[in-house]
């Protein structure tokens, strides 16, 4: 009976009330974050930073390689890298690349600034999310579970019977699963805080830049590109239609030439019309 009571006490250790009281035990030193969660005033702020950027570059594949090298030199890594070849006949235009990189949070600003060396930065967006309350709560719950696991292990060593041993093992297994789950969540948050996520899109200059040409030279370049593009499309269309035009001309000649010859023969053979006497 005594062991059963001890097991019950050990199992109830890391409950929500206990973890909440651990987080609230700061008294006057505890504050609340924007979500209303209790946060220790002395706790270091935990912020997740995500960023997206779009660049216009001459060679997306080369720019993607440079970005990868700079990210790795800054202590980061490349999680995703996709390159798209040109879809048209002109292999020098229309290619693009997408990257998802992880950068140390304290190096993100420098990495974003370095993007200007690769080409024209079309857009940049940075978002931050404060997860201090979540991390403080997770730390409190992990601490409570660790205490409960240690208590159950002691009870397991002192179990006087097989029944008490099995009960202690079951309770300990459940507590260890909860502890591992919370530790996994805490590790994920720590990684998100430590390493910012940057999503990059790299593409070549388009035929018409956003907002229209900036001047005469830019307008002339845009017009020339449009003319070349239209001429290329016309040549492709002519190449597709030419075989059909040749076949149509042969069929028309085979039908019209005999028909015209037949009409001429009929005109020669038929006698002239005679006038009717009054």
ABEGO torsion letter per residue (X at the ends): XAAAAAAAAAAAAABAAAAAAAAAAAEAABBBBAAGBBBBAABBBBBBBBBBBBBBBABAAAAAAAAAAAAAAAGBBBABBBBBBBABABAABGBBBBBBBBBBAAAAAAAAAAAAAAEBBABBBBBBBBAAAAAAAAAAAAAAAAAAAAAAAAAAAABABAAAAAAAAAAAAAAAAAAAAAAAAAAAAAAAAABBBBBBBBBBBBABBBGEBABAAAAAAAAAAAAAAAAAAAAAAAAAAAAAAAAAAAAAAAAAAAAAAAAAAAAAABBBBBBBBX
